Structure formats: structure tokens, C-alpha cells
């Protein structure tokens, strides 16, 4: 009887893990906690990662969905996914001290929607129903924006004037899926206006490109990410589409031995909201399962950094880091 083959090599995708928008959003909450003290209220999960959210909770962040849960005079942070105009108006009317952690690449989409709406445009939004980023972008307008989740949805869209139609995209979609849906939008609405630069963010694109390089070289792909993370789910789906079994783990203890049996080369990546501490914990777990070597594939180096909102930039990161201990 043949012995079971266990993993012996871990191959890391590059890039993986935190992007600039996630880094910025978490830093905003950390700096607010240092400057103003607990509690700091956050509308929705700051980013879609269980570890990050629980860590911030332990330091005094309170995550809410309904602004009615926030007491008068409190400090409120909008999550990286962005919020609707209705939420902004209510937060302002209630007099909260507000810091906006919306990813600047999501804000770019909001600005484009507002600008073209003033010029009389309607919109098709390619995205996933119920995702907070989609709700935030569609909530920039009271009407005239239509959600399309797949190719079949395109035929259901009815617009006033096809010459005044623009398309926008959730930033964390599968690049390939979005391209397929966009092609159908352009077929049905040949005069649709596209954004000058694609809405899918650089980090989503880079992490998907890295999986396209990784998947053919390994026997299984493990994605570190939470179930609510859109971009993490897309990485797992992409590996499967490329013919390599893919699994997603929220933490190292989620890793199952049966996923690794007979698969000596394990590919490892992480969604844009997953911290490196989780990746290292998964590597340690894979070593327990028998992996002896770890190496990284070459990949795109990311040097993007987004500025912090005014009023939070006067604490040194040493002070912020000290608050973590």
C-alpha cells in the first residue's frame, strides 16, 4: 500500500495580503483610538477580515450597521467599502465626528457617478447584490443606476437614453468575469461610456494575476481570507477555474489535512484584507503537516500609499503601534 504523500513545498504568490486601501482604513481606526480613546464606532466591518475586526474590537472599536446605535457626540468611521449619500447625511445630521476610511479607489467611482449624473447619465453597475461597496456606490444616487450581476442581467436593463449611459464596476470583482459582463453591456448598449481607467483596483488585479502564475505550478491553492471578502473569494474561484483545487481559510486552524493529501506543492496567497500574521500562521501549520521549504514567486511590487484624512496625521506610527500592545 502506497504511503500518503504530504506537502513538502509551500509556494507563495506575490503580491498577496494587505493593499493600500486596507492599510489606510485600519490605520484610521487605530489612530482614532489613540487620539480620541475608546470607544470608536465603525459603520460596517472596517475591512472584511475576522482577525482584523476582532483585534480592533479588543482595543475599543465598536462595529455597527445602524447609526441609531451610535451615541451623540461619538467618533464614527466609515468603512473601506464606502457608504451611501443617505448614510452620510444622517451621520452629519446626528453631529458625529466623522472620519472617512472609504478606499480612495472606491471614492473615485463615487465621484465619477456624481459627475456624470449631473450631466444626465444613467448607470449600469457590475457587482454583487448586497455587498456594502455596491450598496454605497448605488446609494450615491436616488435612481438611475441598475445592478448587473451576470451576463443575463444585461438584457433586463431599460434606460431612458442609450447615449447617456455609463458603466461602473465594483472594485473587487473577478477581472475575467467583469470583462465578460462588460462585453455584453457594450454589445447591448454600443454607446455606453466606460471609465477612463478600469474600476477594478490595482490590488485585486495584481492578486488575481499572481494566482494565474501560481496555480499551474502547484497541486492545491490555499487562500487566506474571510468568507465575506469578495476579492478573497475571487482568488479561490480563479484557482479552481485554472484547474487547481482551491480552498479558503479564515485562520490556520481551518486548514484540513485531507486537502493536502497527495499534493506535495501547496500554493498560498491572501486576499487584500488578510494580514500577513495569518499567512505566517498558515505556513507554520503547513510545516506541521510536513512542508519543509517555503519560497516566493516573483511578482509585481506595490508601492501605493494613500494619505490619511485631516485630523489623524499628527500621531506618530510608533504611538499607534504602541497602542496595539
ZAVEX-543469 format. One line per field, with one value per atom (N, C-alpha, C): residue in three letters; x, y, z. Coordinates in steps of 0.001 Angstrom, whole numbers. Example, Ala and Ser with C-alpha at 12.3 -4.5 7.8 and 13.67 -1.06 7.14 Angstrom:
% ZAVEX-543469
resn = ala,ala,ala,ser,ser,ser
X = 13190,12300,13200,12850,13670,12900
Y = -5690,-4500,-3300,-2250,-1060,30
Z = 7800,7800,7800,7080,7140,7870
% end
This chain:
% ZAVEX-543469
resn = unk,unk,unk,unk,unk,unk,unk,unk,unk,unk,unk,unk,unk,unk,unk,unk,unk,unk,unk,unk,unk,unk,unk,unk,unk,unk,unk,unk,unk,unk,unk,unk,unk,unk,unk,unk,unk,unk,unk,unk,unk,unk,unk,unk,unk,unk,unk,unk,unk,unk,unk,unk,unk,unk,unk,unk,unk,unk,unk,unk,unk,unk,unk,unk,unk,unk,unk,unk,unk,unk,unk,unk,unk,unk,unk,unk,unk,unk,unk,unk,unk,unk,unk,unk,unk,unk,unk,unk,unk,unk,unk,unk,unk,unk,unk,unk,unk,unk,unk,unk,unk,unk,unk,unk,unk,unk,unk,unk,unk,unk,unk,unk,unk,unk,unk,unk,unk,unk,unk,unk,unk,unk,unk,unk,unk,unk,unk,unk,unk,unk,unk,unk,unk,unk,unk,unk,unk,unk,unk,unk,unk,unk,unk,unk,unk,unk,unk,unk,unk,unk,unk,unk,unk,unk,unk,unk,unk,unk,unk,unk,unk,unk,unk,unk,unk,unk,unk,unk,unk,unk,unk,unk,unk,unk,unk,unk,unk,unk,unk,unk,unk,unk,unk,unk,unk,unk,unk,unk,unk,unk,unk,unk,unk,unk,unk,unk,unk,unk,unk,unk,unk,unk,unk,unk,unk,unk,unk,unk,unk,unk,unk,unk,unk,unk,unk,unk,unk,unk,unk,unk,unk,unk,unk,unk,unk,unk,unk,unk,unk,unk,unk,unk,unk,unk,unk,unk,unk,unk,unk,unk,unk,unk,unk,unk,unk,unk,unk,unk,unk,unk,unk,unk,unk,unk,unk,unk,unk,unk,unk,unk,unk,unk,unk,unk,unk,unk,unk,unk,unk,unk,unk,unk,unk,unk,unk,unk,unk,unk,unk,unk,unk,unk,unk,unk,unk,unk,unk,unk,unk,unk,unk,unk,unk,unk,unk,unk,unk,unk,unk,unk,unk,unk,unk,unk,unk,unk,unk,unk,unk,unk,unk,unk,unk,unk,unk,unk,unk,unk,unk,unk,unk,unk,unk,unk,unk,unk,unk,unk,unk,unk,unk,unk,unk,unk,unk,unk,unk,unk,unk,unk,unk,unk,unk,unk,unk,unk,unk,unk,unk,unk,unk,unk,unk,unk,unk,unk,unk,unk,unk,unk,unk,unk,unk,unk,unk,unk,unk,unk,unk,unk,unk,unk,unk,unk,unk,unk,unk,unk,unk,unk,unk,unk,unk,unk,unk,unk,unk,unk,unk,unk,unk,unk,unk,unk,unk,unk,unk,unk,unk,unk,unk,unk,unk,unk,unk,unk,unk,unk,unk,unk,unk,unk,unk,unk,unk,unk,unk,unk,unk,unk,unk,unk,unk,unk,unk,unk,unk,unk,unk,unk,unk,unk,unk,unk,unk,unk,unk,unk,unk,unk,unk,unk,unk,unk,unk,unk,unk,unk,unk,unk,unk,unk,unk,unk,unk,unk,unk,unk,unk,unk,unk,unk,unk,unk,unk,unk,unk,unk,unk,unk,unk,unk,unk,unk,unk,unk,unk,unk,unk,unk,unk,unk,unk,unk,unk,unk,unk,unk,unk,unk,unk,unk,unk,unk,unk,unk,unk,unk,unk,unk,unk,unk,unk,unk,unk,unk,unk,unk,unk,unk,unk,unk,unk,unk,unk,unk,unk,unk,unk,unk,unk,unk,unk,unk,unk,unk,unk,unk,unk,unk,unk,unk,unk,unk,unk,unk,unk,unk,unk,unk,unk,unk,unk,unk,unk,unk,unk,unk,unk,unk,unk,unk,unk,unk,unk,unk,unk,unk,unk,unk,unk,unk,unk,unk,unk,unk,unk,unk,unk,unk,unk,unk,unk,unk,unk,unk,unk,unk,unk,unk,unk,unk,unk,unk,unk,unk,unk,unk,unk,unk,unk,unk,unk,unk,unk,unk,unk,unk,unk,unk,unk,unk,unk,unk,unk,unk,unk,unk,unk,unk,unk,unk,unk,unk,unk,unk,unk,unk,unk,unk,unk,unk,unk,unk,unk,unk,unk,unk,unk,unk,unk,unk,unk,unk,unk,unk,unk,unk,unk,unk,unk,unk,unk,unk,unk,unk,unk,unk,unk,unk,unk,unk,unk,unk,unk,unk,unk,unk,unk,unk,unk,unk,unk,unk,unk,unk,unk,unk,unk,unk,unk,unk,unk,unk,unk,unk,unk,unk,unk,unk,unk,unk,unk,unk,unk,unk,unk,unk,unk,unk,unk,unk,unk,unk,unk,unk,unk,unk,unk,unk,unk,unk,unk,unk,unk,unk,unk,unk,unk,unk,unk,unk,unk,unk,unk,unk,unk,unk,unk,unk,unk,unk,unk,unk,unk,unk,unk,unk,unk,unk,unk,unk,unk,unk,unk,unk,unk,unk,unk,unk,unk,unk,unk,unk,unk,unk,unk,unk,unk,unk,unk,unk,unk,unk,unk,unk,unk,unk,unk,unk,unk,unk,unk,unk,unk,unk,unk,unk,unk,unk,unk,unk,unk,unk,unk,unk,unk,unk,unk,unk,unk,unk,unk,unk,unk,unk,unk,unk,unk,unk,unk,unk,unk,unk,unk,unk,unk,unk,unk,unk,unk,unk,unk,unk,unk,unk,unk,unk,unk,unk,unk,unk,unk,unk,unk,unk,unk,unk,unk,unk,unk,unk,unk,unk,unk,unk,unk,unk,unk,unk,unk,unk,unk,unk,unk,unk,unk,unk,unk,unk,unk,unk,unk,unk,unk,unk,unk,unk,unk,unk,unk,unk,unk,unk,unk,unk,unk,unk,unk,unk,unk,unk,unk,unk,unk,unk,unk,unk,unk,unk,unk,unk,unk,unk,unk,unk,unk,unk,unk,unk,unk,unk,unk,unk,unk,unk,unk,unk,unk,unk,unk,unk,unk,unk,unk,unk,unk,unk,unk,unk,unk,unk,unk,unk,unk,unk,unk,unk,unk,unk,unk,unk,unk,unk,unk,unk,unk,unk,unk,unk,unk,unk,unk,unk,unk,unk,unk,unk,unk,unk,unk,unk,unk,unk,unk,unk,unk,unk,unk,unk,unk,unk,unk,unk,unk,unk,unk,unk,unk,unk,unk,unk,unk,unk,unk,unk,unk,unk,unk,unk,unk,unk,unk,unk,unk,unk,unk,unk,unk,unk,unk,unk,unk,unk,unk
X = 835,0,877,606,1419,1160,2241,2104,1469,734,112,1193,1128,2081,1598,2450,2112,2783,2367,3001,4470,5319,6724,7221,6410,6850,5667,5914,4927,5428,4598,4970,4040,4612,3848,3633,2397,2087,2598,3020,3414,2737,2041,1801,611,468,-652,-924,-2068,-2347,-2698,-2496,-2960,-2639,-3630,-3440,-3411,-3145,-3014,-4323,-5452,-6743,-7077,-6745,-6969,-6026,-4753,-3782,-4282,-4725,-5186,-6400,-7369,-8603,-8316,-7477,-7141,-6382,-5462,-4682,-5574,-6608,-7541,-8194,-8661,-9289,-8255,-7062,-6012,-5647,-5480,-5121,-6259,-7491,-8638,-8694,-8396,-8387,-7301,-6126,-5033,-5373,-5922,-6146,-7353,-8434,-9693,-10071,-9409,-9733,-10960,-11110,-12260,-13501,-14686,-14902,-14855,-14460,-14597,-15611,-16615,-17652,-17280,-17535,-17225,-18478,-18885,-20066,-19675,-20177,-19857,-18429,-18074,-16706,-15746,-14689,-13765,-13187,-12815,-12478,-13049,-13196,-13812,-12779,-12359,-11471,-11750,-12044,-12438,-11346,-10091,-8981,-8823,-8850,-8686,-9807,-11041,-12197,-12121,-11803,-11725,-10592,-9472,-8342,-8739,-9417,-9842,-10931,-11809,-12810,-12138,-11075,-10389,-9759,-9559,-8938,-9939,-11224,-12233,-13044,-12868,-13712,-15042,-16122,-17458,-18018,-18334,-18815,-20337,-20931,-22398,-22861,-24140,-24743,-25714,-26389,-27410,-26841,-26891,-26337,-27078,-28271,-29018,-28278,-27346,-26576,-25428,-25176,-24043,-24527,-23932,-24385,-23985,-24722,-24444,-23024,-22351,-21008,-19903,-20245,-19236,-18413,-17286,-16452,-16856,-17110,-17596,-16660,-16334,-15504,-16340,-16328,-16959,-15971,-16469,-15584,-14954,-13978,-13247,-14150,-15340,-16218,-17025,-17081,-17848,-19290,-19964,-21355,-22181,-23503,-24433,-24514,-25087,-25309,-26273,-27232,-28197,-27493,-26545,-25794,-24957,-24323,-23528,-24395,-25566,-26449,-26900,-27261,-27723,-26600,-25381,-24247,-23937,-24002,-23749,-24840,-26099,-27228,-27161,-26623,-26547,-25347,-24499,-23410,-22218,-22018,-20852,-19575,-18455,-17153,-16826,-16709,-16651,-15264,-14739,-13539,-13898,-13556,-13964,-12815,-12974,-11943,-12249,-13214,-13516,-12239,-11986,-10818,-10867,-9790,-9794,-10179,-9949,-10330,-11838,-12500,-13966,-14506,-13864,-14268,-14202,-13180,-13060,-14316,-14846,-16067,-17242,-17339,-18424,-18382,-17184,-17022,-17445,-17055,-17413,-18931,-19579,-21037,-21717,-21265,-21880,-21695,-20506,-20199,-21062,-21108,-21871,-23380,-23816,-25239,-25665,-24799,-25111,-25217,-24565,-24623,-25776,-26601,-27785,-27619,-26529,-26278,-27023,-27407,-27804,-26631,-26723,-25570,-25971,-25086,-25090,-23933,-24215,-23150,-22975,-21761,-21423,-20922,-21635,-21230,-22135,-21919,-22661,-23696,-24943,-26028,-25744,-25974,-25799,-24411,-23422,-22079,-22076,-21443,-21510,-20931,-19930,-19403,-20453,-21167,-22223,-23331,-23721,-24762,-24320,-23037,-22521,-22497,-22042,-21963,-23351,-24230,-25587,-26319,-25932,-26550,-26046,-25174,-24797,-25935,-26877,-28000,-29308,-30370,-31688,-32339,-31927,-32436,-31477,-31783,-30985,-29694,-29609,-28433,-28927,-28462,-29003,-27895,-28175,-27183,-27251,-26078,-25947,-24965,-25423,-24569,-23981,-24638,-24134,-24570,-24128,-24415,-25921,-26675,-28119,-28840,-28306,-28956,-28951,-28010,-27843,-29100,-29714,-30904,-32091,-32076,-33203,-33128,-31994,-31813,-32572,-33360,-34100,-33720,-33170,-32696,-33472,-33435,-34150,-33491,-32150,-31419,-30083,-29927,-28715,-27462,-27621,-26450,-26008,-26814,-26486,-26437,-25594,-25458,-23976,-23623,-22243,-22213,-21048,-20899,-19814,-20073,-19078,-19030,-17967,-17726,-17312,-17821,-17302,-15803,-15020,-13562,-12936,-13697,-13092,-13585,-14077,-14613,-13507,-13892,-13025,-12821,-11564,-11255,-11872,-11774,-12274,-13799,-14469,-15933,-16428,-15794,-16214,-16037,-14954,-14701,-15778,-16209,-17251,-18582,-18917,-20173,-20082,-18933,-18757,-18894,-18376,-18502,-19972,-20788,-22217,-22900,-22503,-23042,-22760,-21538,-21157,-21871,-22181,-22919,-24354,-24999,-26394,-26507,-25521,-25530,-24219,-24140,-22863,-22281,-23115,-22622,-22380,-22347,-22138,-20771,-20732,-19492,-18768,-17502,-16689,-15815,-15388,-14462,-13129,-12439,-11135,-10139,-10187,-9390,-10357,-10046,-10975,-11186,-12382,-12719,-12130,-11908,-11318,-9932,-9676,-8497,-7215,-6123,-4803,-4494,-4881,-4545,-5324,-6603,-7418,-6818,-6489,-5885,-4570,-3695,-2375,-2474,-3396,-3516,-4098,-5016,-5544,-4482,-3713,-2625,-1619,-1334,-370,-888,-2205,-2784,-2722,-2858,-2738,-1335,-329,1046,1229,650,847,152,-1127,-1966,-1391,-850,-328,917,1545,2800,2607,1349,1113,0,-175,-1188,-2474,-2396,-3554,-3240,-4267,-4087,-4895,-4234,-4884,-4945,-6136,-6325,-6652,-5871,-6173,-7130,-8316,-9312,-10603,-11406,-12677,-13788,-14826,-15908,-16604,-16603,-17270,-16415,-15152,-14231,-14406,-14908,-15156,-13871,-12823,-11609,-10947,-11095,-10536,-11297,-12614,-13429,-13077,-12809,-12466,-11144,-10195,-8912,-9104,-9928,-10193,-10880,-11890,-12610,-11679,-10758,-9826,-8923,-8423,-7587,-8364,-9624,-10473,-10683,-10915,-11139,-9914,-8741,-7486,-7142,-8038,-7859,-7109,-6879,-6180,-7156,-7278,-8187,-7856,-8880,-8666,-9526,-8963,-9686,-9383,-10363,-10174,-10197,-9286,-9229,-9240,-10003,-10036,-8880,-8392,-7296,-6610,-5412,-4613,-5350,-6145,-6839,-7926,-8292,-9283,-8697,-7376,-6712,-7011,-7407,-7762,-6719,-6316,-5271,-5658,-6965,-7374,-7208,-7196,-6971,-5556,-4650,-3223,-2705,-3499,-3047,-2815,-1626,-1286,-961,-759,-486,776,1923,3190,3490,2969,3248,1987,2086,952,1181,264,313,-433,101,-505,-593,-1783,-1964,-2919,-3181,-4075,-4804,-6078,-6865,-6348,-6821,-6298,-6637,-7554,-7899,-7331,-6481,-5924,-4509,-4255,-2926,-1899,-629,449,606,205,309,-476,-1598,-2389,-1683,-1029,-269,849,1556,2655,2136,956,368,2,-478,-795,487,1549,2831,3294,3188,3570,2742,1457,567,961,1310,1733,3038,3899,5133,4775,3761,3322,2805,2211,1705,2817,4044,5159,5933,5476,6194,7570,8576,9954,10540,10018,10572,9453,9825,8900,9629,9013,9632,8555,8970,8058,8295,7217,7334,7611,8316,8469,7124,6934,5664,5783,4689,4649,4904,5756,5960,4990,4316,3341,3898,3823,4346,3277,2020,925,717,512,141,-844,-1918,-2946,-2846,-3073,-2995,-4138,-3872,-4882,-5782,-6995,-7858,-7230,-7583,-7108,-7568,-6692,-7038,-6540,-5950,-5434,-3945,-3331,-1942,-911,-1333,-381,115,-240,323,1360,2482,3474,2993,3461,3078,3643,4728,5251,4208,3509,2458,1281,955,-143,221,1464,1898,1903,2284,2306,920,-108,-1474,-1910,-1175,-1533,-1124,-123,382,-395
Y = -1188,0,1246,2189,3390,4317,4935,5914,7194,7869,9137,10188,10906,11985,13246,13817,15043,16236,17447,18623,18717,19058,19276,20653,21389,22714,23690,24880,25952,27035,27389,28418,29613,30770,31970,32835,33282,34222,35605,36356,37752,38604,39678,40112,39366,39526,38925,39817,39602,40297,41762,42507,43887,44739,45541,46569,47927,48980,50325,50817,50484,50933,50288,49004,48289,48825,48972,49542,50881,51732,53068,52987,52136,52038,51584,50564,50068,51134,51817,52863,54006,54323,55367,55002,53753,53328,53315,52799,52752,54154,55065,56443,57120,56858,57445,56938,55647,55085,55735,55972,56602,58060,58768,60207,60522,59779,60111,59118,57963,56949,56138,54988,54118,54700,54413,53630,54508,53890,54472,53604,54221,53474,53377,52208,51970,51446,52114,51661,50530,49342,48094,47675,46425,45959,46855,47326,48267,47666,46391,45571,44188,43384,42069,41028,41134,40114,39932,38699,38391,38752,38408,38686,40181,40952,42414,43016,42616,43164,42812,41550,41144,41859,42073,42790,44231,44898,46276,46332,45332,45262,45191,44400,44218,45513,46464,47734,48877,48550,49567,50032,49396,49724,48989,49675,49070,49137,47985,47909,47881,48775,48895,48953,48670,48838,50016,50216,51253,52426,53631,54798,55121,54570,54781,54166,53240,52609,53491,54607,55465,56625,56819,57912,59282,60299,61670,62062,62774,63267,62256,61047,59993,60204,59502,59485,58281,58527,57492,57382,56144,55886,55134,55618,54872,53809,52607,51503,51734,50879,50989,50793,50198,49886,51093,52150,53332,53246,54402,54464,55279,55129,55878,57327,58169,59572,59678,58764,58773,58575,57639,57399,58631,59243,60455,61570,61775,62848,62591,61331,61015,61200,60745,60876,62346,63167,64606,65240,64887,65457,65090,63920,63482,64097,64801,65537,64709,63558,62747,63399,63093,63414,62283,62608,61567,61514,60301,60050,59018,59333,58504,57598,56291,55328,54661,55222,54677,54611,53471,53345,54427,55154,56199,55701,54415,53885,53684,53447,53409,54833,55751,57166,57670,57229,57627,57247,56042,55600,56490,56804,57665,59037,59598,60917,60878,59825,59673,59572,58800,58654,60004,60736,62038,63018,63035,63963,63669,62414,62060,62172,61919,62084,63534,64462,65884,66203,65398,65592,64810,64159,63479,62002,61409,59998,59086,57905,56765,55779,54763,53885,52417,51588,50153,49914,49242,48849,47343,46896,45476,45143,44253,43942,42898,42652,41630,42280,41886,42419,42186,43215,43087,43399,43475,43830,45304,45654,47045,48057,47660,48601,48909,47883,48071,48952,48678,49487,50942,51150,52509,53241,52559,53209,53469,52478,52687,53736,53838,54811,56231,56443,57814,58525,57718,58270,57727,58480,58001,57122,57280,56422,56495,55720,55783,54988,54009,53140,51700,50823,49466,48455,47510,46493,45323,44919,43771,42805,41591,40600,39578,39385,38420,38844,38090,38429,38494,37574,37515,38769,39424,40614,41795,41803,42981,43240,42169,42317,42918,42854,43353,44864,45467,46896,47726,48657,49574,51001,51722,53084,54089,55348,56405,56740,56816,57296,56556,55722,54910,55739,56959,57824,58469,58314,58886,57757,56765,55599,55351,55154,54849,53555,52926,51679,51859,51339,51319,49907,49617,48250,48241,47269,47001,46750,47269,47234,45867,44934,43665,42450,42668,41559,40732,39569,38818,39643,39854,40631,39977,38657,37945,37977,37772,37824,39209,40230,41604,41924,41438,41690,41035,39840,39130,39890,40375,41121,42460,43117,44397,44234,43135,42888,42800,42171,42068,43431,44209,45572,46375,46272,47028,46509,45208,44658,45177,45170,45601,47128,47813,49277,49786,49805,50096,51468,52407,53759,54002,52944,53094,53725,54566,55242,54433,54121,53379,54350,53946,54808,54927,56057,56264,55189,54809,53689,52682,51401,50394,50576,50238,50418,49320,48129,47056,47511,47440,48107,47355,48096,47550,46305,46316,45210,43949,44127,42991,42384,43252,42802,42058,42660,42062,40716,40594,39338,38239,38617,37639,37231,38191,37862,36918,37150,36300,34864,34694,33353,32673,33443,32862,32302,32928,32420,31228,31330,30324,28995,29068,27863,26744,27047,25943,25271,25893,25362,24564,24474,23808,22773,21994,20939,21372,22428,22966,24424,25275,26678,26948,27502,27930,29456,29990,31439,31820,32718,33233,34414,34283,35340,34931,35924,35655,35412,34655,34324,35554,36666,37884,38686,38302,39071,38717,39668,39433,39086,39877,39631,38311,37871,36576,35430,35531,34515,34400,35556,35529,34793,34903,34207,32692,32219,30781,30294,31052,30670,30639,31587,31656,30426,30010,28803,27605,27473,26365,26436,27634,27820,27419,27583,27230,25748,24997,23556,23092,23997,23632,23714,22668,22758,23977,24693,25888,25864,26305,26372,27701,28193,29443,29178,29818,29653,31028,31138,32369,32412,31224,31097,29758,29595,28384,27117,27230,26027,25539,26363,25929,24960,24892,24041,22580,21840,20429,19527,18485,17587,16938,16624,15923,16778,18099,18970,18785,18332,18312,16934,15913,14552,14356,13827,13603,14865,15974,17267,17880,17525,17948,19435,20097,21532,22338,23144,23940,25404,25963,27395,28164,29301,30089,31551,32132,33561,34097,35394,36016,37166,37321,38428,39760,40839,42172,42657,41963,42362,41407,40459,39458,39856,39992,40406,39291,39691,38729,37780,38209,37325,36036,36118,34924,34034,34651,33876,33104,33786,33120,31971,32151,31077,29869,30127,29032,28316,29076,28458,27539,28013,27182,25899,26027,24861,23887,24424,23562,22837,23493,22815,21638,21820,20722,19542,19856,18810,18180,18723,18100,18981,20201,21080,21427,21369,21638,22887,23313,24503,25502,26761,27855,28804,29102,30065,30946,32133,33085,33165,33296,33553,35038,35371,36800,37398,38660,39301,40813,41469,42928,43478,44479,45166,46340,46458,47527,48597,49854,50975,52041,51663,52633,52959,54238,54653,55793,55737,56771,57655,58959,59859,59623,59989,59877,61114,60994,62175,63224,64476,65539,65272,65576,65401,64107,63235,61960,61781,62738,62564,63072,63499,64124,63200,61935,60943,60124,59858,59029,57591,56851,55436,54655,55168,54494,54510,55661,55752,54833,54818,53943,52485,52114,50730,50379,51343,51089,50757,51287,51028,49589,48885,47506,46546,46946,46022,46124
Z = 0,0,0,-906,-1002,182,673,1760,1200,2054,1666,1468,356,89,792,1620,2335,1658,1983,1355,1742,783,1127,715,-80,-519,-490,47,40,-916,-1882,-2855,-2654,-2370,-2049,-3279,-3450,-4527,-4151,-5138,-4951,-6012,-5617,-4241,-3636,-2329,-1596,-388,256,1512,1345,2429,2531,1307,923,-100,590,-178,392,1006,382,901,2232,2383,3641,4717,4367,5309,5854,4943,5327,6249,5906,6690,8119,8264,9598,10380,9697,10369,10847,10094,10517,11845,11969,13222,14349,14070,15102,15586,14658,15037,15800,15383,16092,17531,17734,19084,19944,19347,20083,20418,19447,19617,20487,20306,20985,22077,22103,23096,22714,23357,23093,23776,23231,22003,20754,19653,18315,17575,16984,16269,14789,14219,12803,12126,11053,10327,9382,9676,8992,9369,9061,9298,8528,9181,8538,7261,7324,6151,6436,5404,5586,6009,7272,7810,9291,9683,11057,12056,11753,12654,12887,11813,11912,12748,12458,13174,14659,14982,16385,17113,16423,17022,17364,16453,16704,17779,17796,18867,20232,20320,21599,22090,21167,21540,21659,21469,21725,20534,19387,18234,18364,18058,18085,16669,16109,14732,14728,13962,13929,12469,12256,10938,10932,12056,12179,12971,12410,13089,14382,14542,15787,16985,16719,17794,18283,17591,17927,18799,19986,20857,20322,20702,20277,20680,19766,20055,19852,19431,19273,18001,17946,16741,15896,14616,13697,12504,12136,10948,9923,8684,7584,7107,6789,6408,5039,4725,3450,2246,2445,1320,844,1672,1297,1763,1774,2227,1248,1378,528,977,121,490,1660,1727,2824,4163,4221,5456,5807,4803,5055,5640,5033,5508,6950,7240,8583,9603,9255,10180,10459,9421,9592,10443,10165,10911,12392,12702,14101,14828,14081,14714,15137,14525,14866,14338,15008,14425,13456,12180,11145,10510,10368,9574,8510,7287,6151,5727,5974,5587,4242,3488,2157,1332,709,-164,-1234,-1453,-2479,-3874,-4149,-5452,-5548,-4411,-4376,-4473,-3763,-3834,-5267,-6016,-7426,-8212,-7938,-8609,-8192,-6891,-6400,-7069,-7188,-7798,-9266,-9968,-11379,-11547,-10657,-10715,-10494,-9487,-9183,-10342,-10919,-12020,-13248,-13655,-14853,-14608,-13372,-13049,-13282,-12908,-13131,-14613,-15439,-16898,-17526,-16677,-17180,-17471,-17021,-17297,-16327,-16828,-16009,-16000,-15114,-14914,-14846,-15386,-15094,-14141,-13022,-12102,-12147,-12461,-12443,-11037,-10339,-8971,-8345,-7051,-6320,-5413,-5566,-4749,-3268,-2458,-1022,-519,-1421,-967,-569,572,1037,59,-728,-1717,-2788,-3207,-4209,-3638,-2395,-1766,-1642,-1317,-1197,-2519,-3579,-4893,-5458,-5395,-5904,-5072,-3801,-2916,-3107,-4084,-4428,-5153,-5712,-6474,-5909,-6101,-5662,-6726,-7981,-9055,-10242,-11281,-12500,-12458,-11550,-11526,-11388,-12296,-12420,-12132,-11230,-10874,-11834,-12326,-13216,-12567,-12248,-11586,-12550,-13695,-14672,-16067,-17056,-18459,-18714,-18096,-18341,-17846,-16832,-16281,-17244,-18163,-19032,-19855,-20343,-21201,-20444,-19103,-18310,-18080,-18385,-18108,-19133,-18637,-19519,-19139,-20097,-19825,-20663,-20219,-20930,-22260,-22227,-23402,-23468,-24500,-24592,-24831,-25260,-25461,-24144,-23112,-21799,-20764,-21062,-20197,-19943,-18679,-18308,-17505,-17454,-16706,-15648,-14441,-13369,-12795,-12054,-11596,-10131,-9390,-8046,-8158,-7228,-7389,-7121,-6507,-6066,-6843,-8055,-8857,-9498,-9991,-10891,-12160,-12498,-13700,-14933,-15023,-16205,-16278,-15114,-15093,-15477,-14906,-15191,-16669,-17265,-18689,-19552,-19150,-19899,-19831,-18623,-18469,-19198,-19106,-19789,-21303,-21825,-23265,-23669,-22828,-23117,-22987,-22005,-21865,-23131,-23636,-24838,-26084,-26087,-27228,-27239,-26060,-25966,-26036,-25445,-25418,-26022,-27356,-28027,-27679,-27240,-26982,-25488,-24707,-23268,-22998,-21983,-21626,-20555,-20826,-19858,-19071,-17856,-17105,-17827,-17631,-18289,-17863,-16575,-16079,-15484,-15634,-15124,-13620,-13163,-11755,-10867,-11418,-10609,-10155,-8857,-8304,-8646,-8564,-8895,-8052,-6759,-5857,-6226,-6548,-6986,-8249,-9213,-10471,-10204,-9399,-9149,-8448,-7484,-6754,-7637,-8521,-9462,-10482,-10968,-11901,-11246,-9952,-9234,-9108,-8906,-8830,-10197,-11262,-12609,-12844,-12233,-12317,-11370,-10181,-9131,-9430,-9793,-9855,-10729,-11922,-12746,-12163,-11171,-10624,-9340,-8859,-7571,-7699,-6637,-6625,-5927,-5135,-4432,-4090,-4086,-3703,-2440,-1439,-208,-216,-17,36,1477,2043,3376,3208,3793,3663,4342,4697,5375,4359,4752,3809,3214,3959,3473,2504,2328,1487,21,-743,-2169,-2906,-2717,-3505,-3121,-1852,-1449,-2113,-2137,-2810,-4286,-4923,-6344,-6579,-5649,-5802,-5765,-4840,-4767,-6036,-6483,-7712,-8915,-8959,-10085,-10130,-8969,-8927,-9462,-9014,-9481,-10989,-11489,-12921,-13729,-13131,-13801,-13627,-12945,-12832,-11605,-10658,-9422,-8260,-7428,-6281,-5422,-4989,-4185,-2935,-1822,-550,128,887,1601,3098,3826,5279,5937,7018,7800,8788,9159,10115,9891,10463,10239,10669,11732,12227,11273,10286,9289,8266,8199,7208,7500,6481,6661,5992,6711,6219,4898,4746,3524,2260,2420,1258,696,1561,1229,844,1095,816,-682,-993,-2389,-3157,-2426,-3080,-2472,-2997,-2383,-2510,-3542,-3728,-3395,-2352,-1888,-2245,-3001,-3301,-2230,-1835,-758,-1163,-989,-1228,-175,-237,737,74,442,-67,453,-146,156,1558,2248,3617,4664,4254,5174,5601,6915,7382,7254,7183,6974,8153,9360,10519,10299,9572,9274,8262,7276,6289,6994,7896,8606,9465,10063,10872,10000,8781,7859,7431,7187,6842,7982,9213,10367,10415,10118,10122,9005,7848,6736,7071,7832,8274,9184,10029,10899,10073,8909,8027,7194,7273,6572,5618,5358,4421,4984,4112,4559,3917,2774,2112,1798,1849,1518,571,-547,-1467,-2087,-2522,-3140,-4633,-5381,-6808,-7031,-8094,-8399,-8787,-8484,-8817,-8777,-9045,-9069,-7669,-7572,-6294,-6218,-5091,-4916,-3984,-4417,-3621,-3410,-3571,-3436,-1960,-1668,-302,-422,351,315,1557,1403,2563,3543,4799,5848,5843,6388,6500,7419,7207,8086,9516,10462,11863,12466,11627,12143,11871,11213,10799,11772,12977,13894,14990,14941,15857,15092,15709,15036,14997,14009,13937,15114,15752,16938,18047,18175,19186,18840,17557,17132,17368,17013,17204,18683,19537,20973,21504,20828,21279,21022,20171,19840,20954,21750,22764,24063
% end
